[in-house]
Amino acid sequence: QVQLEESGGGLVQPGGSLRLSCAASGSTFSLNTMGWYRQAPGKERELVASITNGGNTHYADSVKGRFVISRDNAKHTATLQMNSLKPEETAVYFCVYYSGSHEYWGQGTQVTVSS
């Protein structure tokens, strides 16, 4: 079993920045992908960014150039640096961990972008 602990959410001004962190613990695997999804009220869940253990990254088109995902394999952590945030990006952000047939989700952290 893998447990995910998310932190860093909160209230930020439009154009501001936030840093989300996710720490995986428990029965982790060497080959894995960690990522962040978000879900706004009344909206479908969408992938924001993901990163493999080898460092391959994927970003939603809407966040390219503004968000950066990184990880520390030794610590089993993933970080999402979010810059130039927009009000429409207000959502609950979820950390996800994939390894083979295994899939684990964090409880989510609220990000509110508002003046």
Biopython code that builds the backbone (N, CA, C, O; Angstrom):
import numpy as np
from Bio.PDB.StructureBuilder import StructureBuilder

atoms = [
    (1, "GLN", "N", (0.835, -1.184, 0.000)),
    (1, "GLN", "CA", (0.000, 0.000, 0.000)),
    (1, "GLN", "C", (0.877, 1.243, 0.000)),
    (1, "GLN", "O", (1.897, 1.303, 0.686)),
    (2, "VAL", "N", (0.463, 2.231, -0.779)),
    (2, "VAL", "CA", (1.172, 3.497, -0.871)),
    (2, "VAL", "C", (0.276, 4.599, -0.333)),
    (2, "VAL", "O", (-0.898, 4.695, -0.690)),
    (3, "GLN", "N", (0.838, 5.416, 0.518)),
    (3, "GLN", "CA", (0.126, 6.564, 1.038)),
    (3, "GLN", "C", (0.734, 7.834, 0.461)),
    (3, "GLN", "O", (1.953, 7.947, 0.340)),
    (4, "LEU", "N", (-0.117, 8.781, 0.107)),
    (4, "LEU", "CA", (0.325, 10.030, -0.481)),
    (4, "LEU", "C", (-0.065, 11.186, 0.423)),
    (4, "LEU", "O", (-1.221, 11.310, 0.828)),
    (5, "GLU", "N", (0.898, 12.021, 0.731)),
    (5, "GLU", "CA", (0.663, 13.177, 1.569)),
    (5, "GLU", "C", (0.900, 14.441, 0.765)),
    (5, "GLU", "O", (2.017, 14.699, 0.316)),
    (6, "GLU", "N", (-0.140, 15.221, 0.584)),
    (6, "GLU", "CA", (-0.076, 16.437, -0.203)),
    (6, "GLU", "C", (0.017, 17.654, 0.702)),
    (6, "GLU", "O", (-0.520, 17.670, 1.809)),
    (7, "SER", "N", (0.705, 18.667, 0.209)),
    (7, "SER", "CA", (0.811, 19.912, 0.952)),
    (7, "SER", "C", (1.061, 21.058, -0.021)),
    (7, "SER", "O", (1.459, 20.840, -1.165)),
    (8, "GLY", "N", (0.826, 22.266, 0.442)),
    (8, "GLY", "CA", (1.147, 23.448, -0.337)),
    (8, "GLY", "C", (-0.029, 24.199, -0.915)),
    (8, "GLY", "O", (0.146, 25.288, -1.461)),
    (9, "GLY", "N", (-1.224, 23.646, -0.807)),
    (9, "GLY", "CA", (-2.384, 24.335, -1.334)),
    (9, "GLY", "C", (-2.733, 25.551, -0.500)),
    (9, "GLY", "O", (-2.240, 25.726, 0.614)),
    (10, "GLY", "N", (-3.591, 26.385, -1.058)),
    (10, "GLY", "CA", (-4.011, 27.571, -0.341)),
    (10, "GLY", "C", (-4.556, 28.630, -1.261)),
    (10, "GLY", "O", (-4.898, 28.360, -2.413)),
    (11, "LEU", "N", (-4.633, 29.833, -0.745)),
    (11, "LEU", "CA", (-5.143, 30.981, -1.488)),
    (11, "LEU", "C", (-3.989, 31.781, -2.067)),
    (11, "LEU", "O", (-3.009, 32.066, -1.379)),
    (12, "VAL", "N", (-4.116, 32.138, -3.333)),
    (12, "VAL", "CA", (-3.076, 32.909, -3.998)),
    (12, "VAL", "C", (-3.714, 33.928, -4.932)),
    (12, "VAL", "O", (-4.788, 33.685, -5.481)),
    (13, "GLN", "N", (-3.059, 35.060, -5.112)),
    (13, "GLN", "CA", (-3.536, 36.094, -6.019)),
    (13, "GLN", "C", (-3.340, 35.680, -7.472)),
    (13, "GLN", "O", (-2.404, 34.941, -7.778)),
    (14, "PRO", "N", (-4.208, 36.142, -8.375)),
    (14, "PRO", "CA", (-3.951, 35.893, -9.792)),
    (14, "PRO", "C", (-2.563, 36.378, -10.187)),
    (14, "PRO", "O", (-2.140, 37.471, -9.810)),
    (15, "GLY", "N", (-1.873, 35.559, -10.941)),
    (15, "GLY", "CA", (-0.509, 35.875, -11.317)),
    (15, "GLY", "C", (0.531, 35.413, -10.322)),
    (15, "GLY", "O", (1.731, 35.492, -10.581)),
    (16, "GLY", "N", (0.071, 34.933, -9.189)),
    (16, "GLY", "CA", (0.974, 34.468, -8.162)),
    (16, "GLY", "C", (1.412, 33.032, -8.367)),
    (16, "GLY", "O", (1.095, 32.406, -9.379)),
    (17, "SER", "N", (2.141, 32.526, -7.396)),
    (17, "SER", "CA", (2.707, 31.188, -7.492)),
    (17, "SER", "C", (2.411, 30.367, -6.253)),
    (17, "SER", "O", (2.251, 30.901, -5.155)),
    (18, "LEU", "N", (2.342, 29.069, -6.447)),
    (18, "LEU", "CA", (2.208, 28.107, -5.362)),
    (18, "LEU", "C", (3.062, 26.898, -5.689)),
    (18, "LEU", "O", (3.306, 26.581, -6.853)),
    (19, "ARG", "N", (3.504, 26.243, -4.655)),
    (19, "ARG", "CA", (4.288, 25.032, -4.802)),
    (19, "ARG", "C", (3.579, 23.899, -4.074)),
    (19, "ARG", "O", (3.406, 23.952, -2.857)),
    (20, "LEU", "N", (3.170, 22.877, -4.812)),
    (20, "LEU", "CA", (2.533, 21.706, -4.244)),
    (20, "LEU", "C", (3.552, 20.583, -4.108)),
    (20, "LEU", "O", (4.381, 20.367, -4.992)),
    (21, "SER", "N", (3.477, 19.882, -3.002)),
    (21, "SER", "CA", (4.370, 18.763, -2.767)),
    (21, "SER", "C", (3.571, 17.513, -2.461)),
    (21, "SER", "O", (2.490, 17.579, -1.875)),
    (22, "CYS", "N", (4.108, 16.380, -2.860)),
    (22, "CYS", "CA", (3.484, 15.093, -2.611)),
    (22, "CYS", "C", (4.560, 14.108, -2.192)),
    (22, "CYS", "O", (5.554, 13.917, -2.892)),
    (23, "ALA", "N", (4.351, 13.495, -1.058)),
    (23, "ALA", "CA", (5.289, 12.504, -0.547)),
    (23, "ALA", "C", (4.625, 11.130, -0.527)),
    (23, "ALA", "O", (3.554, 10.960, 0.056)),
    (24, "ALA", "N", (5.256, 10.164, -1.159)),
    (24, "ALA", "CA", (4.762, 8.796, -1.193)),
    (24, "ALA", "C", (5.494, 7.959, -0.156)),
    (24, "ALA", "O", (6.714, 8.050, -0.018)),
    (25, "SER", "N", (4.749, 7.154, 0.560)),
    (25, "SER", "CA", (5.338, 6.281, 1.557)),
    (25, "SER", "C", (4.652, 4.928, 1.529)),
    (25, "SER", "O", (3.590, 4.770, 0.925)),
    (26, "GLY", "N", (5.261, 3.959, 2.181)),
    (26, "GLY", "CA", (4.724, 2.613, 2.197)),
    (26, "GLY", "C", (5.442, 1.726, 1.197)),
    (26, "GLY", "O", (6.658, 1.821, 1.032)),
    (27, "SER", "N", (4.689, 0.867, 0.532)),
    (27, "SER", "CA", (5.256, -0.098, -0.411)),
    (27, "SER", "C", (5.418, 0.522, -1.787)),
    (27, "SER", "O", (4.643, 0.243, -2.702)),
    (28, "THR", "N", (6.430, 1.364, -1.923)),
    (28, "THR", "CA", (6.676, 2.040, -3.190)),
    (28, "THR", "C", (7.433, 1.136, -4.160)),
    (28, "THR", "O", (8.006, 0.122, -3.763)),
    (29, "PHE", "N", (7.425, 1.521, -5.435)),
    (29, "PHE", "CA", (8.050, 0.749, -6.501)),
    (29, "PHE", "C", (9.054, 1.603, -7.255)),
    (29, "PHE", "O", (8.896, 2.820, -7.351)),
    (30, "SER", "N", (10.090, 0.962, -7.790)),
    (30, "SER", "CA", (11.135, 1.692, -8.500)),
    (30, "SER", "C", (10.620, 2.320, -9.790)),
    (30, "SER", "O", (10.947, 3.465, -10.101)),
    (31, "LEU", "N", (9.823, 1.576, -10.532)),
    (31, "LEU", "CA", (9.266, 2.069, -11.785)),
    (31, "LEU", "C", (7.875, 2.619, -11.519)),
    (31, "LEU", "O", (6.943, 1.877, -11.206)),
    (32, "ASN", "N", (7.755, 3.911, -11.646)),
    (32, "ASN", "CA", (6.472, 4.520, -11.323)),
    (32, "ASN", "C", (6.331, 5.875, -11.988)),
    (32, "ASN", "O", (7.296, 6.465, -12.474)),
    (33, "THR", "N", (5.110, 6.337, -11.993)),
    (33, "THR", "CA", (4.801, 7.673, -12.470)),
    (33, "THR", "C", (4.050, 8.409, -11.370)),
    (33, "THR", "O", (3.125, 7.864, -10.767)),
    (34, "MET", "N", (4.444, 9.626, -11.119)),
    (34, "MET", "CA", (3.720, 10.472, -10.192)),
    (34, "MET", "C", (3.191, 11.675, -10.957)),
    (34, "MET", "O", (3.822, 12.160, -11.896)),
    (35, "GLY", "N", (2.044, 12.139, -10.544)),
    (35, "GLY", "CA", (1.460, 13.255, -11.256)),
    (35, "GLY", "C", (0.445, 14.005, -10.438)),
    (35, "GLY", "O", (0.126, 13.646, -9.304)),
    (36, "TRP", "N", (-0.052, 15.056, -11.046)),
    (36, "TRP", "CA", (-1.064, 15.893, -10.431)),
    (36, "TRP", "C", (-2.250, 16.036, -11.359)),
    (36, "TRP", "O", (-2.100, 16.362, -12.536)),
    (37, "TYR", "N", (-3.422, 15.791, -10.823)),
    (37, "TYR", "CA", (-4.678, 16.056, -11.490)),
    (37, "TYR", "C", (-5.385, 17.173, -10.739)),
    (37, "TYR", "O", (-5.067, 17.462, -9.586)),
    (38, "ARG", "N", (-6.331, 17.786, -11.396)),
    (38, "ARG", "CA", (-7.143, 18.780, -10.716)),
    (38, "ARG", "C", (-8.601, 18.634, -11.137)),
    (38, "ARG", "O", (-8.907, 18.182, -12.241)),
    (39, "GLN", "N", (-9.474, 19.022, -10.245)),
    (39, "GLN", "CA", (-10.901, 18.972, -10.514)),
    (39, "GLN", "C", (-11.567, 20.213, -9.938)),
    (39, "GLN", "O", (-11.573, 20.433, -8.727)),
    (40, "ALA", "N", (-12.118, 21.006, -10.822)),
    (40, "ALA", "CA", (-12.860, 22.187, -10.427)),
    (40, "ALA", "C", (-14.327, 21.813, -10.247)),
    (40, "ALA", "O", (-14.780, 20.822, -10.819)),
    (41, "PRO", "N", (-15.075, 22.584, -9.464)),
    (41, "PRO", "CA", (-16.496, 22.285, -9.266)),
    (41, "PRO", "C", (-17.249, 22.189, -10.587)),
    (41, "PRO", "O", (-17.166, 23.093, -11.420)),
    (42, "GLY", "N", (-17.981, 21.097, -10.780)),
    (42, "GLY", "CA", (-18.751, 20.899, -11.990)),
    (42, "GLY", "C", (-17.939, 20.529, -13.208)),
    (42, "GLY", "O", (-18.482, 20.448, -14.310)),
    (43, "LYS", "N", (-16.653, 20.301, -13.035)),
    (43, "LYS", "CA", (-15.778, 19.972, -14.157)),
    (43, "LYS", "C", (-15.239, 18.553, -14.038)),
    (43, "LYS", "O", (-15.219, 17.963, -12.957)),
    (44, "GLU", "N", (-14.807, 18.025, -15.168)),
    (44, "GLU", "CA", (-14.159, 16.720, -15.188)),
    (44, "GLU", "C", (-12.750, 16.835, -14.626)),
    (44, "GLU", "O", (-12.106, 17.880, -14.716)),
    (45, "ARG", "N", (-12.297, 15.752, -14.053)),
    (45, "ARG", "CA", (-10.921, 15.682, -13.597)),
    (45, "ARG", "C", (-9.982, 15.753, -14.802)),
    (45, "ARG", "O", (-10.236, 15.119, -15.826)),
    (46, "GLU", "N", (-8.907, 16.516, -14.683)),
    (46, "GLU", "CA", (-7.965, 16.631, -15.780)),
    (46, "GLU", "C", (-6.529, 16.504, -15.294)),
    (46, "GLU", "O", (-6.185, 16.920, -14.187)),
    (47, "LEU", "N", (-5.712, 15.925, -16.142)),
    (47, "LEU", "CA", (-4.296, 15.793, -15.842)),
    (47, "LEU", "C", (-3.614, 17.139, -15.998)),
    (47, "LEU", "O", (-3.794, 17.827, -17.003)),
    (48, "VAL", "N", (-2.835, 17.507, -15.002)),
    (48, "VAL", "CA", (-2.072, 18.746, -15.046)),
    (48, "VAL", "C", (-0.644, 18.466, -15.502)),
    (48, "VAL", "O", (-0.147, 19.087, -16.442)),
    (49, "ALA", "N", (0.001, 17.534, -14.833)),
    (49, "ALA", "CA", (1.376, 17.183, -15.158)),
    (49, "ALA", "C", (1.713, 15.834, -14.556)),
    (49, "ALA", "O", (1.114, 15.418, -13.565)),
    (50, "SER", "N", (2.670, 15.155, -15.157)),
    (50, "SER", "CA", (3.134, 13.880, -14.628)),
    (50, "SER", "C", (4.617, 13.737, -14.890)),
    (50, "SER", "O", (5.179, 14.401, -15.762)),
    (51, "ILE", "N", (5.241, 12.863, -14.124)),
    (51, "ILE", "CA", (6.669, 12.629, -14.273)),
    (51, "ILE", "C", (6.979, 11.188, -13.903)),
    (51, "ILE", "O", (6.498, 10.688, -12.886)),
    (52, "THR", "N", (7.780, 10.520, -14.722)),
    (52, "THR", "CA", (8.173, 9.147, -14.457)),
    (52, "THR", "C", (9.390, 9.127, -13.545)),
    (52, "THR", "O", (9.999, 10.161, -13.270)),
    (53, "ASN", "N", (9.735, 7.926, -13.079)),
    (53, "ASN", "CA", (10.919, 7.800, -12.235)),
    (53, "ASN", "C", (12.179, 8.194, -12.999)),
    (53, "ASN", "O", (13.174, 8.603, -12.400)),
    (54, "GLY", "N", (12.129, 8.067, -14.338)),
    (54, "GLY", "CA", (13.257, 8.440, -15.166)),
    (54, "GLY", "C", (13.308, 9.915, -15.530)),
    (54, "GLY", "O", (14.257, 10.368, -16.170)),
    (55, "GLY", "N", (12.291, 10.665, -15.126)),
    (55, "GLY", "CA", (12.294, 12.095, -15.368)),
    (55, "GLY", "C", (11.540, 12.561, -16.596)),
    (55, "GLY", "O", (11.568, 13.750, -16.916)),
    (56, "ASN", "N", (10.865, 11.657, -17.296)),
    (56, "ASN", "CA", (10.052, 12.068, -18.437)),
    (56, "ASN", "C", (8.808, 12.793, -17.946)),
    (56, "ASN", "O", (8.100, 12.302, -17.066)),
    (57, "THR", "N", (8.550, 13.948, -18.511)),
    (57, "THR", "CA", (7.439, 14.778, -18.054)),
    (57, "THR", "C", (6.375, 14.950, -19.119)),
    (57, "THR", "O", (6.635, 14.846, -20.317)),
    (58, "HIS", "N", (5.180, 15.215, -18.647)),
    (58, "HIS", "CA", (4.059, 15.528, -19.516)),
    (58, "HIS", "C", (3.269, 16.649, -18.862)),
    (58, "HIS", "O", (3.037, 16.639, -17.653)),
    (59, "TYR", "N", (2.859, 17.621, -19.678)),
    (59, "TYR", "CA", (2.082, 18.737, -19.174)),
    (59, "TYR", "C", (0.835, 18.949, -20.003)),
    (59, "TYR", "O", (0.835, 18.743, -21.217)),
    (60, "ALA", "N", (-0.219, 19.360, -19.339)),
    (60, "ALA", "CA", (-1.387, 19.822, -20.065)),
    (60, "ALA", "C", (-0.996, 21.053, -20.870)),
    (60, "ALA", "O", (-0.183, 21.862, -20.423)),
    (61, "ASP", "N", (-1.574, 21.193, -22.053)),
    (61, "ASP", "CA", (-1.238, 22.331, -22.901)),
    (61, "ASP", "C", (-1.461, 23.661, -22.192)),
    (61, "ASP", "O", (-0.719, 24.620, -22.410)),
    (62, "SER", "N", (-2.466, 23.715, -21.359)),
    (62, "SER", "CA", (-2.825, 24.963, -20.707)),
    (62, "SER", "C", (-1.806, 25.438, -19.677)),
    (62, "SER", "O", (-1.813, 26.608, -19.294)),
    (63, "VAL", "N", (-0.932, 24.545, -19.227)),
    (63, "VAL", "CA", (0.021, 24.925, -18.187)),
    (63, "VAL", "C", (1.465, 24.923, -18.664)),
    (63, "VAL", "O", (2.363, 25.274, -17.899)),
    (64, "LYS", "N", (1.704, 24.543, -19.891)),
    (64, "LYS", "CA", (3.062, 24.510, -20.414)),
    (64, "LYS", "C", (3.700, 25.890, -20.350)),
    (64, "LYS", "O", (3.098, 26.893, -20.733)),
    (65, "GLY", "N", (4.922, 25.915, -19.861)),
    (65, "GLY", "CA", (5.637, 27.167, -19.730)),
    (65, "GLY", "C", (5.397, 27.881, -18.424)),
    (65, "GLY", "O", (6.122, 28.818, -18.089)),
    (66, "ARG", "N", (4.394, 27.457, -17.677)),
    (66, "ARG", "CA", (4.077, 28.087, -16.393)),
    (66, "ARG", "C", (4.277, 27.161, -15.206)),
    (66, "ARG", "O", (4.677, 27.601, -14.128)),
    (67, "PHE", "N", (3.999, 25.881, -15.403)),
    (67, "PHE", "CA", (4.133, 24.901, -14.331)),
    (67, "PHE", "C", (5.356, 24.029, -14.580)),
    (67, "PHE", "O", (5.725, 23.769, -15.726)),
    (68, "VAL", "N", (5.971, 23.588, -13.511)),
    (68, "VAL", "CA", (7.106, 22.680, -13.602)),
    (68, "VAL", "C", (6.929, 21.560, -12.586)),
    (68, "VAL", "O", (6.739, 21.810, -11.396)),
    (69, "ILE", "N", (6.993, 20.322, -13.069)),
    (69, "ILE", "CA", (6.920, 19.179, -12.174)),
    (69, "ILE", "C", (8.316, 18.581, -12.025)),
    (69, "ILE", "O", (9.070, 18.484, -12.994)),
    (70, "SER", "N", (8.641, 18.190, -10.824)),
    (70, "SER", "CA", (9.934, 17.583, -10.553)),
    (70, "SER", "C", (9.757, 16.502, -9.493)),
    (70, "SER", "O", (8.688, 16.370, -8.898)),
    (71, "ARG", "N", (10.808, 15.739, -9.265)),
    (71, "ARG", "CA", (10.709, 14.689, -8.258)),
    (71, "ARG", "C", (12.066, 14.369, -7.663)),
    (71, "ARG", "O", (13.113, 14.668, -8.237)),
    (72, "ASP", "N", (12.012, 13.761, -6.513)),
    (72, "ASP", "CA", (13.188, 13.257, -5.832)),
    (72, "ASP", "C", (12.932, 11.781, -5.601)),
    (72, "ASP", "O", (12.154, 11.412, -4.722)),
    (73, "ASN", "N", (13.585, 10.931, -6.389)),
    (73, "ASN", "CA", (13.329, 9.497, -6.318)),
    (73, "ASN", "C", (13.715, 8.892, -4.971)),
    (73, "ASN", "O", (13.052, 7.980, -4.477)),
    (74, "ALA", "N", (14.774, 9.399, -4.394)),
    (74, "ALA", "CA", (15.223, 8.871, -3.108)),
    (74, "ALA", "C", (14.202, 9.130, -2.008)),
    (74, "ALA", "O", (14.006, 8.304, -1.117)),
    (75, "LYS", "N", (13.561, 10.279, -2.083)),
    (75, "LYS", "CA", (12.578, 10.648, -1.073)),
    (75, "LYS", "C", (11.150, 10.296, -1.470)),
    (75, "LYS", "O", (10.225, 10.455, -0.673)),
    (76, "HIS", "N", (10.970, 9.823, -2.687)),
    (76, "HIS", "CA", (9.643, 9.487, -3.215)),
    (76, "HIS", "C", (8.697, 10.681, -3.122)),
    (76, "HIS", "O", (7.560, 10.561, -2.666)),
    (77, "THR", "N", (9.184, 11.811, -3.555)),
    (77, "THR", "CA", (8.379, 13.013, -3.538)),
    (77, "THR", "C", (8.275, 13.614, -4.929)),
    (77, "THR", "O", (9.172, 13.460, -5.759)),
    (78, "ALA", "N", (7.175, 14.295, -5.167)),
    (78, "ALA", "CA", (6.967, 15.025, -6.405)),
    (78, "ALA", "C", (6.516, 16.430, -6.057)),
    (78, "ALA", "O", (5.754, 16.638, -5.113)),
    (79, "THR", "N", (6.990, 17.377, -6.823)),
    (79, "THR", "CA", (6.678, 18.771, -6.580)),
    (79, "THR", "C", (6.116, 19.410, -7.841)),
    (79, "THR", "O", (6.612, 19.170, -8.941)),
    (80, "LEU", "N", (5.097, 20.209, -7.678)),
    (80, "LEU", "CA", (4.530, 20.957, -8.785)),
    (80, "LEU", "C", (4.650, 22.434, -8.468)),
    (80, "LEU", "O", (3.966, 22.949, -7.584)),
    (81, "GLN", "N", (5.523, 23.110, -9.195)),
    (81, "GLN", "CA", (5.668, 24.550, -9.078)),
    (81, "GLN", "C", (4.714, 25.205, -10.057)),
    (81, "GLN", "O", (4.819, 25.004, -11.267)),
    (82, "MET", "N", (3.787, 25.986, -9.535)),
    (82, "MET", "CA", (2.772, 26.620, -10.355)),
    (82, "MET", "C", (2.996, 28.122, -10.352)),
    (82, "MET", "O", (2.966, 28.762, -9.301)),
    (83, "ASN", "N", (3.219, 28.678, -11.530)),
    (83, "ASN", "CA", (3.481, 30.096, -11.680)),
    (83, "ASN", "C", (2.408, 30.759, -12.532)),
    (83, "ASN", "O", (1.714, 30.100, -13.307)),
    (84, "SER", "N", (2.283, 32.063, -12.379)),
    (84, "SER", "CA", (1.320, 32.849, -13.152)),
    (84, "SER", "C", (-0.073, 32.237, -13.098)),
    (84, "SER", "O", (-0.721, 32.050, -14.129)),
    (85, "LEU", "N", (-0.516, 31.934, -11.916)),
    (85, "LEU", "CA", (-1.793, 31.250, -11.737)),
    (85, "LEU", "C", (-2.973, 32.115, -12.163)),
    (85, "LEU", "O", (-2.971, 33.335, -11.997)),
    (86, "LYS", "N", (-3.971, 31.448, -12.714)),
    (86, "LYS", "CA", (-5.176, 32.094, -13.209)),
    (86, "LYS", "C", (-6.379, 31.695, -12.362)),
    (86, "LYS", "O", (-6.399, 30.597, -11.806)),
    (87, "PRO", "N", (-7.380, 32.564, -12.254)),
    (87, "PRO", "CA", (-8.560, 32.234, -11.447)),
    (87, "PRO", "C", (-9.238, 30.937, -11.878)),
    (87, "PRO", "O", (-9.745, 30.196, -11.036)),
    (88, "GLU", "N", (-9.253, 30.655, -13.170)),
    (88, "GLU", "CA", (-9.900, 29.444, -13.655)),
    (88, "GLU", "C", (-9.166, 28.168, -13.259)),
    (88, "GLU", "O", (-9.661, 27.065, -13.489)),
    (89, "GLU", "N", (-8.001, 28.318, -12.672)),
    (89, "GLU", "CA", (-7.259, 27.156, -12.207)),
    (89, "GLU", "C", (-7.561, 26.822, -10.751)),
    (89, "GLU", "O", (-6.922, 25.954, -10.157)),
    (90, "THR", "N", (-8.528, 27.510, -10.193)),
    (90, "THR", "CA", (-9.024, 27.153, -8.873)),
    (90, "THR", "C", (-9.620, 25.753, -8.929)),
    (90, "THR", "O", (-10.506, 25.484, -9.741)),
    (91, "ALA", "N", (-9.142, 24.871, -8.076)),
    (91, "ALA", "CA", (-9.579, 23.484, -8.110)),
    (91, "ALA", "C", (-8.981, 22.731, -6.932)),
    (91, "ALA", "O", (-8.121, 23.240, -6.213)),
    (92, "VAL", "N", (-9.454, 21.518, -6.756)),
    (92, "VAL", "CA", (-8.798, 20.598, -5.847)),
    (92, "VAL", "C", (-7.748, 19.851, -6.649)),
    (92, "VAL", "O", (-8.051, 19.265, -7.688)),
    (93, "TYR", "N", (-6.535, 19.873, -6.172)),
    (93, "TYR", "CA", (-5.430, 19.227, -6.857)),
    (93, "TYR", "C", (-5.094, 17.915, -6.152)),
    (93, "TYR", "O", (-4.916, 17.877, -4.935)),
    (94, "PHE", "N", (-5.011, 16.841, -6.940)),
    (94, "PHE", "CA", (-4.765, 15.513, -6.414)),
    (94, "PHE", "C", (-3.425, 14.977, -6.889)),
    (94, "PHE", "O", (-3.093, 15.059, -8.071)),
    (95, "CYS", "N", (-2.679, 14.441, -5.977)),
    (95, "CYS", "CA", (-1.464, 13.722, -6.329)),
    (95, "CYS", "C", (-1.829, 12.280, -6.660)),
    (95, "CYS", "O", (-2.669, 11.676, -5.994)),
    (96, "VAL", "N", (-1.194, 11.734, -7.690)),
    (96, "VAL", "CA", (-1.456, 10.359, -8.119)),
    (96, "VAL", "C", (-0.135, 9.617, -8.277)),
    (96, "VAL", "O", (0.868, 10.188, -8.706)),
    (97, "TYR", "N", (-0.152, 8.359, -7.931)),
    (97, "TYR", "CA", (1.014, 7.487, -8.024)),
    (97, "TYR", "C", (0.614, 6.222, -8.770)),
    (97, "TYR", "O", (-0.320, 5.528, -8.368)),
    (98, "TYR", "N", (1.327, 5.921, -9.865)),
    (98, "TYR", "CA", (1.053, 4.739, -10.674)),
    (98, "TYR", "C", (2.283, 3.853, -10.723)),
    (98, "TYR", "O", (3.407, 4.335, -10.861)),
    (99, "SER", "N", (2.054, 2.540, -10.608)),
    (99, "SER", "CA", (3.118, 1.572, -10.798)),
    (99, "SER", "C", (2.489, 0.260, -11.234)),
    (99, "SER", "O", (1.823, -0.411, -10.445)),
    (100, "GLY", "N", (2.701, -0.107, -12.502)),
    (100, "GLY", "CA", (2.067, -1.303, -13.030)),
    (100, "GLY", "C", (0.561, -1.200, -12.918)),
    (100, "GLY", "O", (-0.042, -0.236, -13.391)),
    (101, "SER", "N", (-0.043, -2.193, -12.292)),
    (101, "SER", "CA", (-1.487, -2.203, -12.114)),
    (101, "SER", "C", (-1.938, -1.428, -10.881)),
    (101, "SER", "O", (-3.133, -1.335, -10.602)),
    (102, "HIS", "N", (-0.993, -0.882, -10.155)),
    (102, "HIS", "CA", (-1.314, -0.178, -8.921)),
    (102, "HIS", "C", (-1.542, 1.307, -9.177)),
    (102, "HIS", "O", (-0.830, 1.937, -9.958)),
    (103, "GLU", "N", (-2.534, 1.840, -8.513)),
    (103, "GLU", "CA", (-2.881, 3.243, -8.637)),
    (103, "GLU", "C", (-3.313, 3.779, -7.278)),
    (103, "GLU", "O", (-4.184, 3.208, -6.621)),
    (104, "TYR", "N", (-2.703, 4.866, -6.872)),
    (104, "TYR", "CA", (-3.009, 5.461, -5.580)),
    (104, "TYR", "C", (-3.248, 6.947, -5.742)),
    (104, "TYR", "O", (-2.610, 7.615, -6.555)),
    (105, "TRP", "N", (-4.180, 7.448, -4.953)),
    (105, "TRP", "CA", (-4.562, 8.853, -5.001)),
    (105, "TRP", "C", (-4.450, 9.500, -3.639)),
    (105, "TRP", "O", (-4.755, 8.891, -2.614)),
    (106, "GLY", "N", (-4.011, 10.734, -3.646)),
    (106, "GLY", "CA", (-4.034, 11.513, -2.431)),
    (106, "GLY", "C", (-5.430, 12.033, -2.164)),
    (106, "GLY", "O", (-6.330, 11.865, -2.987)),
    (107, "GLN", "N", (-5.611, 12.657, -1.029)),
    (107, "GLN", "CA", (-6.923, 13.171, -0.648)),
    (107, "GLN", "C", (-7.255, 14.502, -1.309)),
    (107, "GLN", "O", (-8.413, 14.920, -1.310)),
    (108, "GLY", "N", (-6.276, 15.156, -1.858)),
    (108, "GLY", "CA", (-6.486, 16.416, -2.548)),
    (108, "GLY", "C", (-6.179, 17.611, -1.678)),
    (108, "GLY", "O", (-6.346, 17.574, -0.459)),
    (109, "THR", "N", (-5.730, 18.669, -2.319)),
    (109, "THR", "CA", (-5.468, 19.919, -1.631)),
    (109, "THR", "C", (-6.088, 21.058, -2.438)),
    (109, "THR", "O", (-5.953, 21.109, -3.660)),
    (110, "GLN", "N", (-6.760, 21.956, -1.751)),
    (110, "GLN", "CA", (-7.473, 23.042, -2.410)),
    (110, "GLN", "C", (-6.524, 24.156, -2.825)),
    (110, "GLN", "O", (-5.701, 24.622, -2.037)),
    (111, "VAL", "N", (-6.657, 24.569, -4.076)),
    (111, "VAL", "CA", (-5.945, 25.732, -4.593)),
    (111, "VAL", "C", (-6.987, 26.745, -5.044)),
    (111, "VAL", "O", (-7.818, 26.453, -5.904)),
    (112, "THR", "N", (-6.938, 27.925, -4.466)),
    (112, "THR", "CA", (-7.871, 28.983, -4.819)),
    (112, "THR", "C", (-7.096, 30.181, -5.339)),
    (112, "THR", "O", (-6.233, 30.725, -4.650)),
    (113, "VAL", "N", (-7.412, 30.584, -6.561)),
    (113, "VAL", "CA", (-6.755, 31.731, -7.188)),
    (113, "VAL", "C", (-7.784, 32.854, -7.265)),
    (113, "VAL", "O", (-8.718, 32.801, -8.066)),
    (114, "SER", "N", (-7.606, 33.853, -6.437)),
    (114, "SER", "CA", (-8.596, 34.916, -6.345)),
    (114, "SER", "C", (-7.970, 36.188, -5.786)),
    (114, "SER", "O", (-7.035, 36.142, -4.988)),
    (115, "SER", "N", (-8.506, 37.315, -6.221)),
    (115, "SER", "CA", (-8.071, 38.596, -5.694)),
    (115, "SER", "C", (-8.955, 39.056, -4.541)),
    (115, "SER", "O", (-8.726, 40.126, -3.976)),
]
sb = StructureBuilder()
sb.init_structure("model")
sb.init_model(0)
sb.init_chain("A")
sb.init_seg("    ")
for serial, (resi, resn, name, xyz) in enumerate(atoms, 1):
    if name == "N":
        sb.init_residue(resn, " ", resi, " ")
    sb.init_atom(name, np.array(xyz, "f"), 0.0, 1.0, " ", f" {name:<3s}", serial, name[0])
structure = sb.get_structure()
